Amino acid sequence: MKCILPLLAVAMSGAAFVGHAAPLQPIKDFVGHGTYGTVKISPNGEYLAVTVDQGDQDVLTVLRTSDLQIVKVNQLPEKKSIGSFYWTSPTRLMFNSVKKMGGYAQPSPTGEWYAVNADGSQPRPLIHYGAQDSTQRGKTVGNQGFSLLDTLKDDDQNVIMQSNSQRSSEGGNTEVVRMDTLTGRRTSLGRAPKENCSISLDAEKAPRFAICSSSKNEEGEYEERSELYRRDGTNWTLLNASKADGKHLDVIRTTNEGTVYATEDNDRDPAAIGTLDTATGSFHSLFQDPVAEVSDMIWSTDDNTLIGVVTEAGAPAVKLLNEDHPDAEIYASLAAAFEGQMVDFSSYTRDGRKIIVSVYSDNNPGELYLYDRDTGKARFLMSRRPQLKKEEMASVRPFSITARDGRQIHGYLTLPHGVDPRNLPLVVNPHGGPIGPRDNWGFNPEAQLFASRGYATLQVNFRGSGGYGKAFQDAGHRQWDAGIQNDILDATHWAINNGYANRDRICIYGGSFGGYSSMMAPIREPGLFKCAFGYVGVYDVDMLFKKGDIPQRDSGLRYLRRTHGTDRADWNRASPALRAAEVKIPVYLAAGARDERAVPEQTELMNKALIAAGNKPEGMIIQSGEMHGFYGEEARINLYSEMLSFFQRHIGAGATDASSPAQSTKDK
């Protein structure tokens, strides 16, 4: 609790820069945690609720909107983080708890939900383990997980939640309940027609649609399937099955006026967004981009109209679907005021008179403003990284290339500020995943750190990346060592051939799957890279099937078979640890000792294999206490100090960082 107060105070004071004697901005300024995460205004505008990242734990802070003074800091015990949170009334908040798993892994919900007033009064555990209360107050039965469906704007005491359990003797394992946020008492409103469903409500806040999914076909292997059901009374009617027509229908929301917004996906192209006929299940498209998925939606402040959508083939592109709507006019005005930046309606009051506006860009880490509809003015609230000057940050250029097999590939090139963008030392930085995640245009603290030391950074949304349609994503399966690496290599040659990169000063660095690529790309094209830094990476496919959290689930094993096959010869070919003799450049390795995704044994095996091949890594960090991506500020500063010193030695950008000794301690 102590460290949040000065952090927020700096943000709210409007301080823009922390001076220092050295000519280079400190590493901490880039890799330290931002001043805010998610921000939501209370229904009547009196308060702001703000999540704050404190490393391996996130807390929830309540501020007065008028003067941004702290009212209450909510911090959970046992290093639990506050995950999703919602205003359920003008003075009451509801939130769940999660355990953070590392910077490259999604947090894991603990299953617990809490409610508390803005001033800290009437705290209540609504759903938790171990309760034996017969009135169901704060009770979780079996292995249930809950998610919020609706805060019920006209009801300050109750919310609608969805409960999912492992199995049910009563039919579907998904149930919709009304929950009292003061007592935790729950009342059932209906159950899904079968297992593995999610439910959407109608305008009367009753269960209306169920989207049921499966990742298994008749042969027991990985295949994504979905079915859409409509509820009439207590009966469910099947409206759509992807197995029959190859189309996935998903309901986004039903507005208070009864309009049902949905998406339709044909398993190939980016999904269309539109409306659903509740009687027939027919879909009417409002928007579909031929290249990129809809990445964000802009809603009217009464939540009744979808006024715009965002796509991100390269930089974000906003398409207003209803330009005559009053809120669309406000959005257009704000977008014009923040030209060249991305603007979003982050949250708004119940009457829509006040809107929290989020603004970011390639050189802006993020800012929040409070727009007042009555005055037509936007008041500055806070900056995510006030110590960094926007005018000194690097720029990010989207690009696209045609890969060697004709596939269109998109990516981003971060170029240092104030230097000629020609013949630069280059860090190639593949993202994690590889199936689903992607890189985005915007402020990337890591790439900005590299740019501050004179390096350009290349990021590639190779085949398998999300955001470009199902066919593009599926093209990454069984292509870890082949098609994906080809895309990374082809983009690297694009940067060289267009004069951005010095072909003799290129290193590759990545985390998670990016760590895998940092070893495999130099194997695929010897001589292209001068050094490689692997971070929390996977280096042996066989071990991926045996250790870590993925093979612990049947669905995880199906996924691994889908993306790697079952042929051991293919596994061996795709395992850098078994081809270490082909990595003939300097290497540095780093991993978290508590990593459950890419277990540290992966990094230790790669280290041993390189030593056996006569290419001992210049360093190896097995960081105690850290997971799949480091959280601790000291550990992060040490990591990037070592990394920058490593780059300096091999593709020197003319800047030297004081290095610190690599740590090799592991949790016992």
C-alpha positions in Angstrom: 0.0 0.0 0.0 2.9 2.3 0.7 4.4 2.4 -2.7 1.2 3.4 -4.5 0.8 6.8 -2.9 3.9 8.5 -4.3 3.4 6.8 -7.6 -0.1 8.2 -8.0 1.0 11.6 -6.6 3.6 11.9 -9.4 1.0 11.1 -12.0 -1.6 13.5 -10.6 0.8 16.4 -10.1 1.4 16.5 -13.9 5.1 16.0 -13.5 6.4 15.1 -16.9 10.0 14.1 -16.5 12.4 12.9 -13.8 15.8 14.5 -14.4 19.1 12.7 -14.0 22.8 13.4 -14.5 23.5 10.7 -17.1 22.8 11.5 -20.8 20.6 8.4 -21.1 17.1 8.0 -19.6 17.3 5.3 -16.8 16.2 1.8 -17.6 13.7 2.0 -14.7 11.8 4.8 -16.5 10.9 2.4 -19.3 10.5 -1.0 -17.6 9.0 0.2 -14.3 5.3 -0.3 -13.8 2.9 2.4 -15.1 0.9 4.6 -12.8 -2.5 3.1 -13.8 -4.1 0.1 -15.5 -7.8 0.1 -16.0 -9.8 3.2 -14.9 -13.6 3.4 -14.5 -15.8 6.3 -13.4 -18.6 5.7 -10.9 -22.2 5.9 -12.2 -22.7 9.4 -10.8 -19.2 10.6 -11.5 -18.2 11.1 -7.9 -15.3 8.6 -7.9 -12.7 7.0 -10.1 -11.6 3.4 -9.6 -8.0 2.7 -10.8 -6.0 -0.6 -10.9 -2.3 -0.1 -10.1 0.4 -2.6 -11.0 2.8 -3.3 -8.1 4.7 -6.1 -9.8 3.3 -9.5 -8.9 0.2 -7.9 -7.3 -2.4 -5.3 -8.6 -4.4 -3.2 -6.2 -7.6 -1.1 -6.7 -7.5 2.5 -5.7 -10.6 4.8 -5.4 -10.1 8.5 -6.0 -12.4 11.5 -5.8 -13.0 12.7 -9.3 -13.0 16.4 -8.2 -9.5 16.6 -6.8 -8.0 13.1 -7.5 -7.4 12.5 -3.8 -7.1 8.9 -2.6 -10.2 7.7 -0.8 -9.3 4.0 -0.4 -6.7 1.5 -1.5 -8.0 -2.1 -1.8 -5.3 -4.7 -1.5 -5.9 -8.4 -1.2 -3.9 -10.8 1.0 -1.5 -13.6 -0.1 -0.3 -11.6 -3.1 -3.6 -12.0 -4.9 -4.3 -9.3 -7.5 -7.5 -7.5 -8.3 -8.6 -8.6 -11.7 -11.9 -7.4 -13.3 -13.8 -4.7 -11.4 -17.2 -3.0 -11.8 -19.2 -0.2 -10.3 -22.5 -1.9 -9.2 -24.0 1.4 -7.7 -22.8 5.0 -7.4 -20.9 4.0 -4.2 -20.2 0.3 -4.4 -17.6 -1.8 -6.3 -17.4 -5.5 -7.1 -14.2 -7.2 -8.2 -12.6 -10.7 -8.6 -9.2 -11.9 -7.5 -6.5 -13.4 -9.8 -3.0 -14.8 -9.4 -0.5 -13.3 -11.8 1.5 -15.9 -13.8 4.1 -13.7 -15.4 4.2 -11.0 -18.0 3.7 -13.4 -20.9 0.8 -15.4 -19.3 -2.8 -14.5 -18.5 -3.6 -14.2 -14.8 -5.3 -17.2 -13.3 -8.7 -16.4 -11.5 -8.8 -17.7 -8.0 -12.6 -18.0 -8.2 -13.2 -15.4 -5.5 -15.3 -12.2 -5.7 -15.6 -9.3 -3.4 -17.7 -6.1 -2.9 -16.9 -3.0 -1.0 -18.1 0.6 -0.8 -16.0 3.4 -2.3 -15.0 4.6 1.2 -14.0 1.0 2.3 -17.1 0.4 4.3 -19.3 -2.8 4.1 -16.6 -5.1 2.6 -18.0 -8.4 1.7 -16.5 -11.7 0.3 -19.3 -12.7 -2.1 -17.8 -15.9 -3.5 -15.0 -17.7 -1.7 -13.9 -21.2 -0.9 -14.5 -22.9 2.4 -17.8 -21.2 3.4 -20.4 -23.5 4.9 -23.2 -21.0 5.2 -26.5 -22.6 4.4 -28.0 -19.3 3.2 -25.4 -19.3 0.4 -23.8 -16.1 1.6 -20.4 -15.9 0.1 -20.4 -19.5 -0.8 -18.7 -21.3 -3.7 -20.0 -24.9 -4.3 -17.5 -27.3 -5.8 -15.2 -26.1 -8.5 -17.3 -23.2 -9.8 -16.1 -20.1 -11.6 -18.2 -16.9 -11.9 -18.2 -14.0 -14.4 -20.3 -10.8 -14.4 -23.0 -10.5 -17.1 -24.7 -7.2 -16.1 -24.5 -4.7 -13.3 -28.2 -3.8 -13.6 -28.2 0.0 -14.0 -31.6 0.4 -12.3 -30.8 -1.9 -9.4 -28.0 -0.7 -7.0 -28.0 -3.9 -4.9 -28.1 -6.8 -7.4 -26.0 -8.0 -10.4 -26.4 -10.8 -12.9 -23.6 -13.4 -13.0 -22.8 -16.5 -14.9 -21.5 -19.6 -13.0 -19.5 -22.4 -14.7 -18.8 -25.7 -12.9 -16.9 -28.8 -14.0 -19.9 -31.0 -14.4 -23.6 -30.9 -13.5 -26.2 -33.6 -12.9 -28.9 -31.1 -13.9 -27.9 -30.7 -17.6 -25.7 -27.8 -18.6 -22.8 -26.8 -16.3 -23.5 -23.1 -16.9 -26.1 -21.2 -14.8 -27.2 -17.6 -14.7 -27.8 -16.2 -11.2 -28.9 -12.9 -9.6 -26.6 -12.0 -6.8 -27.0 -9.6 -4.0 -23.8 -7.6 -3.6 -24.5 -6.8 0.1 -25.3 -10.4 1.3 -23.9 -12.7 -1.5 -27.3 -14.4 -1.7 -27.8 -16.0 -5.2 -31.0 -16.8 -7.1 -31.0 -19.0 -10.2 -32.4 -17.5 -13.4 -31.7 -20.4 -15.7 -29.3 -23.0 -17.0 -27.6 -23.6 -20.3 -28.8 -26.3 -22.7 -25.5 -28.3 -22.5 -22.0 -28.2 -21.2 -19.3 -25.6 -22.0 -21.6 -22.7 -22.8 -21.6 -18.9 -22.2 -24.9 -17.1 -21.9 -26.1 -13.7 -23.1 -29.1 -11.8 -21.7 -32.0 -10.1 -23.4 -33.3 -6.6 -22.8 -35.2 -7.8 -19.8 -32.0 -9.2 -18.3 -33.1 -12.8 -18.6 -31.0 -15.6 -20.2 -31.7 -15.5 -23.9 -28.8 -16.9 -25.9 -26.3 -19.6 -25.2 -23.0 -20.0 -27.2 -21.7 -23.5 -26.7 -18.2 -24.5 -27.7 -15.9 -27.4 -28.0 -12.3 -28.0 -29.0 -12.7 -31.7 -29.8 -14.0 -33.5 -32.9 -15.3 -37.1 -33.2 -11.7 -38.4 -33.3 -10.9 -36.7 -30.1 -8.5 -34.2 -31.7 -8.4 -30.4 -31.6 -11.1 -28.7 -33.6 -13.0 -25.5 -32.7 -16.8 -25.9 -32.9 -19.7 -23.8 -31.7 -23.5 -23.8 -31.5 -25.9 -20.9 -30.9 -29.1 -21.6 -29.0 -32.1 -19.3 -28.3 -34.2 -19.6 -25.1 -37.9 -19.4 -25.2 -39.4 -19.7 -21.8 -37.5 -22.7 -20.4 -36.8 -24.3 -23.7 -33.7 -23.9 -25.9 -33.7 -23.9 -29.7 -30.6 -24.5 -31.8 -30.1 -21.6 -34.3 -26.7 -22.3 -35.7 -24.1 -25.0 -35.6 -20.6 -24.4 -37.1 -20.1 -28.1 -37.9 -23.1 -27.9 -40.3 -22.5 -24.6 -42.2 -18.9 -23.6 -41.2 -20.0 -20.4 -39.5 -19.5 -19.4 -35.9 -22.1 -17.0 -34.5 -21.4 -15.2 -31.2 -23.7 -12.7 -29.4 -21.9 -9.5 -28.1 -24.8 -8.0 -26.2 -28.5 -7.2 -26.4 -29.3 -3.5 -25.8 -32.0 -2.1 -23.7 -33.9 -1.4 -26.9 -33.7 -5.1 -27.9 -31.0 -4.9 -30.6 -28.8 -8.0 -30.6 -25.3 -7.3 -31.7 -23.3 -10.3 -32.8 -20.3 -11.5 -34.8 -20.2 -14.1 -37.6 -17.0 -16.0 -38.4 -16.6 -18.3 -41.4 -13.4 -20.0 -40.0 -11.3 -18.2 -42.6 -11.7 -14.4 -42.9 -11.8 -11.8 -40.2 -15.2 -11.9 -38.5 -18.1 -9.7 -39.5 -19.9 -7.6 -36.9 -23.6 -7.0 -37.1 -27.1 -7.7 -35.7 -29.0 -10.9 -35.2 -32.6 -11.6 -36.0 -33.9 -13.1 -32.7 -36.7 -15.1 -34.5 -34.7 -16.7 -37.3 -31.1 -16.5 -36.1 -30.2 -14.8 -39.4 -27.2 -12.4 -39.3 -27.1 -8.9 -40.8 -23.6 -7.6 -41.3 -22.7 -4.0 -40.4 -19.0 -4.1 -40.9 -16.3 -6.5 -42.0 -12.6 -5.8 -42.9 -11.0 -8.0 -45.5 -7.7 -8.1 -43.6 -8.0 -7.4 -39.9 -10.4 -8.4 -37.1 -12.4 -5.8 -35.1 -10.1 -5.2 -32.2 -12.3 -2.7 -30.3 -15.8 -1.4 -30.3 -17.0 2.1 -29.5 -20.4 2.2 -27.8 -22.8 5.1 -27.2 -22.8 6.2 -23.5 -26.3 4.7 -23.1 -24.9 1.4 -24.4 -27.7 1.1 -27.0 -25.7 1.8 -30.2 -22.5 0.6 -31.6 -21.1 3.9 -33.0 -17.8 2.7 -34.2 -15.3 -0.2 -34.6 -11.5 -0.3 -34.6 -9.3 -2.6 -36.8 -5.5 -2.9 -36.6 -3.9 -4.4 -39.7 -1.2 -1.8 -39.0 -2.0 1.4 -37.0 -5.5 1.5 -35.5 -8.2 2.5 -38.0 -11.6 3.8 -36.7 -14.8 3.3 -38.7 -17.8 5.2 -37.4 -20.9 3.2 -38.2 -23.4 5.8 -37.1 -21.9 9.2 -37.8 -25.1 11.1 -36.9 -25.3 9.8 -33.4 -24.5 12.6 -30.8 -21.8 10.4 -29.2 -20.2 9.8 -32.6 -20.0 13.5 -33.1 -18.2 13.8 -29.7 -15.9 11.0 -30.6 -15.0 12.6 -33.9 -14.3 15.9 -32.3 -12.0 14.4 -29.7 -10.2 12.3 -32.3 -9.6 15.6 -34.3 -8.3 17.2 -31.1 -5.8 14.4 -30.5 -4.7 14.0 -34.2 -2.4 11.1 -34.8 -3.4 9.4 -31.6 -5.9 6.7 -30.7 -8.9 7.8 -28.7 -11.3 5.6 -26.8 -14.3 6.0 -24.5 -12.9 4.2 -21.5 -15.9 4.6 -19.3 -18.8 7.0 -18.6 -21.4 8.0 -16.1 -24.8 6.5 -16.1 -26.3 9.7 -17.6 -23.5 9.9 -20.2 -22.6 13.5 -19.2 -19.1 12.7 -18.2 -16.7 10.4 -20.2 -13.3 9.1 -19.3 -11.3 9.4 -22.5 -8.2 7.3 -23.1 -5.5 8.6 -25.4 -2.4 6.8 -26.6 0.0 6.7 -29.6 3.3 5.3 -30.7 5.1 7.9 -28.6 2.4 8.5 -25.9 2.3 5.8 -23.2 -1.2 6.8 -22.4 -3.2 9.6 -20.9 -6.6 10.0 -19.3 -9.0 12.9 -19.7 -12.4 13.6 -18.3 -14.7 15.0 -20.9 -17.7 17.0 -19.7 -20.6 17.0 -22.1 -22.1 20.1 -20.5 -19.0 22.3 -21.0 -17.6 20.5 -24.1 -14.1 20.5 -22.5 -11.7 17.6 -21.6 -9.8 17.9 -18.3 -6.4 16.1 -18.0 -6.3 13.5 -15.3 -3.1 11.5 -15.4 -0.3 10.0 -17.5 0.7 6.4 -17.5 4.4 7.1 -17.6 4.8 10.8 -16.7 8.6 10.5 -16.5 8.9 10.0 -20.2 8.7 13.0 -22.6 6.5 12.2 -25.6 8.5 14.5 -27.9 11.7 12.4 -27.2 10.2 9.0 -27.8 10.6 6.9 -30.9 8.1 6.5 -33.7 6.5 3.3 -34.9 6.0 2.7 -38.6 3.6 0.0 -39.7 4.7 -2.0 -42.7 3.5 -5.0 -44.8 5.5 -7.4 -46.9 4.7 -10.3 -49.2 6.4 -13.4 -47.7 8.2 -15.9 -49.8 5.1 -18.1 -50.3 2.9 -15.1 -51.2 1.2 -14.5 -47.9 0.7 -10.9 -46.8 2.5 -10.2 -43.5 2.2 -7.1 -41.3 4.5 -5.6 -38.7 6.0 -2.6 -37.0 9.4 -0.9 -37.1 10.3 1.3 -34.1 12.8 4.0 -35.1 14.9 6.1 -32.6 14.0 9.7 -32.3 16.2 12.4 -33.7 18.5 10.2 -35.9 18.6 9.4 -39.5 16.5 6.2 -39.9 19.1 4.6 -42.1 21.7 1.9 -41.6 20.7 1.4 -37.9 21.6 -1.4 -35.6 18.5 -3.6 -35.3 16.9 -5.8 -32.7 14.5 -8.3 -34.2 11.8 -9.0 -31.6 9.3 -11.8 -32.3 6.3 -11.9 -30.0 5.1 -14.8 -27.9 2.4 -17.3 -28.6 2.7 -18.0 -31.4 -0.9 -18.9 -32.1 -3.2 -16.0 -31.1 -1.1 -13.2 -29.6 0.1 -10.4 -31.8 2.0 -7.1 -31.8 0.2 -3.8 -31.9 0.9 -0.3 -32.9 1.3 1.9 -29.9 3.7 2.7 -27.1 6.0 -0.3 -26.4 8.2 0.4 -23.4 10.7 -2.3 -24.4 11.1 -1.1 -27.9 11.3 2.5 -26.6 14.1 1.5 -24.3 16.0 0.0 -27.2 15.4 3.1 -29.2 16.7 5.3 -26.4 20.0 3.4 -26.9 20.0 3.9 -30.6 18.5 0.6 -31.8 15.7 0.1 -34.2 13.2 -2.7 -33.3 11.4 -5.0 -35.8 8.2 -6.7 -34.7 6.4 -9.1 -37.1 2.9 -10.4 -37.0 3.9 -13.7 -38.6 1.4 -16.4 -39.6 -0.3 -17.7 -36.5 -0.7 -14.2 -35.0 -4.2 -13.2 -34.0 -6.2 -10.4 -35.4 -6.1 -11.3 -39.1 -8.7 -14.0 -39.4 -8.9 -17.7 -38.5 -7.1 -18.9 -41.7 -4.1 -16.7 -41.0 -4.0 -17.8 -37.4 -4.4 -21.5 -38.3 -1.5 -21.2 -40.8 0.9 -21.1 -37.8 0.2 -24.6 -36.7 3.1 -27.0 -37.3 5.1 -24.1 -38.6 7.1 -23.1 -35.5 10.4 -23.8 -37.3 9.3 -23.3 -40.9 6.7 -20.8 -42.1 6.8 -18.6 -39.0 10.6 -18.3 -39.0 10.4 -17.6 -42.8 8.1 -14.6 -42.1 10.5 -13.3 -39.4 13.5 -13.7 -41.7 11.7 -12.2 -44.7 10.8 -9.1 -42.6 14.4 -8.8 -41.4 15.5 -8.7 -45.1 12.9 -6.1 -45.8 14.4 -3.9 -43.2 17.9 -4.4 -44.6 16.8 -4.0 -48.3 14.9 -0.8 -47.5 18.0 0.8 -45.8 16.7 0.8 -42.3 19.0 -1.8 -40.9 22.7 -2.3 -41.0 23.1 -6.0 -42.2 26.2 -6.4 -40.0 24.5 -5.1 -36.8 21.4 -7.3 -36.2 20.5 -9.2 -33.1 17.4 -11.2 -32.3 15.6 -11.2 -28.9 12.2 -12.5 -27.8 10.2 -13.9 -24.8 8.2 -17.1 -24.6 7.8 -18.2 -28.3 9.9 -15.2 -29.1 12.7 -16.9 -27.0 12.2 -20.0 -29.2 12.6 -17.9 -32.3 15.7 -16.2 -30.9 17.4 -19.6 -31.2 15.6 -21.1 -34.2 15.9 -18.1 -36.6 19.8 -18.1 -36.4 19.6 -21.9 -37.1 17.4 -21.3 -40.2 19.6 -18.5 -41.6 23.2 -18.6 -40.3 25.1 -15.4 -40.6 22.1 -13.1 -40.5 22.2 -12.3 -36.7 25.2 -11.3 -34.7 23.7 -12.4 -31.3 20.6 -13.9 -29.8 18.9 -13.4 -26.4 16.3 -16.0 -25.3 13.9 -15.0 -22.5 11.5 -17.5 -20.8 11.7 -19.5 -24.0 10.7 -23.0 -25.1 13.6 -24.9 -26.7 12.6 -28.6 -26.6 9.2 -29.7 -28.0 9.2 -33.1 -26.3 9.6 -31.3 -22.9 6.6 -29.1 -23.8 4.5 -32.2 -23.9 5.7 -33.4 -20.5 6.4 -30.4 -18.2 4.5 -27.2 -17.5 0.9 -26.3 -17.2 -0.2 -26.9 -20.8 -0.1 -30.7 -20.8 -1.9 -30.9 -17.4 -5.2 -30.5 -19.3 -6.7 -32.7 -21.9 -7.5 -29.6 -24.0 -3.9 -28.5 -23.6 -2.6 -31.8 -25.0 -5.1 -31.6 -27.9 -3.7 -28.1 -28.6 -0.1 -29.3 -28.5 -0.9 -32.1 -30.9 -2.7 -29.6 -33.2 0.3 -27.3 -33.3 3.2 -29.8 -33.2 1.8 -33.0 -34.6 2.8 -36.4 -33.1 5.9 -37.2 -35.2 9.0 -37.2 -33.0 11.2 -36.5 -36.0 9.2 -33.3 -36.5 9.6 -32.5 -32.8 13.4 -33.0 -33.0 13.7 -30.8 -36.1 11.7 -28.0 -34.4 13.7 -28.2 -31.1 16.7 -25.7 -30.9 18.1 -27.6 -27.9 18.6 -30.6 -30.2 20.2 -28.4 -32.9 22.4 -26.3 -30.6 25.5 -27.0 -32.7 23.9 -24.9 -35.5 23.7 -21.8 -33.2 27.1 -20.3 -34.0 26.6 -16.8 -32.5 26.8 -15.4 -29.0 23.8 -16.3 -26.8 22.4 -15.1 -23.6 19.5 -16.9 -21.7 17.1 -15.8 -19.0 14.2 -17.6 -17.3 12.0 -17.4 -14.2 12.6 -20.0 -11.6 8.8 -20.3 -11.0 7.7 -20.4 -14.6 5.0 -22.9 -15.1 4.5 -22.3 -18.8 8.0 -22.4 -20.3 9.6 -24.2 -17.3 13.2 -23.1 -16.4 14.4 -26.6 -17.3 13.8 -25.5 -20.9 16.4 -22.8 -20.5 18.8 -25.0 -18.5 18.6 -27.7 -21.3 19.4 -25.1 -24.0 22.3 -23.8 -21.9 23.8 -27.3 -21.5 23.3 -28.1 -25.2 25.2 -24.9 -26.2 28.0 -25.7 -23.8 28.3 -29.2 -25.2 28.4 -27.7 -28.7 31.3 -25.4 -27.7 29.2 -22.2 -27.6 28.8 -21.4 -23.9 26.2 -18.7 -23.4 27.7 -15.4 -22.2 25.2 -15.5 -19.3 22.2 -17.2 -18.0 19.7 -15.8 -15.5 17.4 -18.1 -13.6 15.6 -15.5 -11.6 14.2 -16.6 -8.2 10.6 -15.7 -7.5 9.8 -14.8 -11.1 7.5 -16.6 -13.5 6.7 -16.5 -17.3 7.9 -12.9 -17.7 9.5 -10.9 -14.8 7.4 -8.7 -12.6 9.8 -7.4 -10.0 11.3 -4.1 -10.8 14.8 -5.0 -9.6 14.7 -8.2 -11.6 13.5 -6.3 -14.7 16.2 -3.7 -14.4 18.9 -6.4 -14.0 17.4 -8.3 -17.1 17.5 -5.2 -19.3 20.9 -4.1 -18.0 22.4 -7.4 -19.0 20.5 -7.4 -22.3 21.7 -3.9 -23.3 25.3 -4.7 -22.4 25.0 -7.9 -24.5 23.7 -5.9 -27.5 26.3 -3.3 -27.0 29.1 -5.8 -27.2 27.9 -7.3 -30.4 26.1 -4.6 -32.4 27.2 -1.6 -30.3 24.9 1.4 -30.7 27.2 3.8 -29.1 25.7 3.7 -25.6 27.0 1.7 -22.6 24.9 0.7 -19.7 26.5 -0.2 -16.3 26.0 -4.0 -16.2 25.1 -6.0 -13.1 26.1 -9.6 -12.5 23.7 -12.1 -13.8 21.8 -13.9 -11.1 21.6 -17.7 -11.2 19.6 -18.5 -8.1 16.7 -20.7 -8.3 13.8 -21.4 -5.9 14.4 -24.4 -3.8 
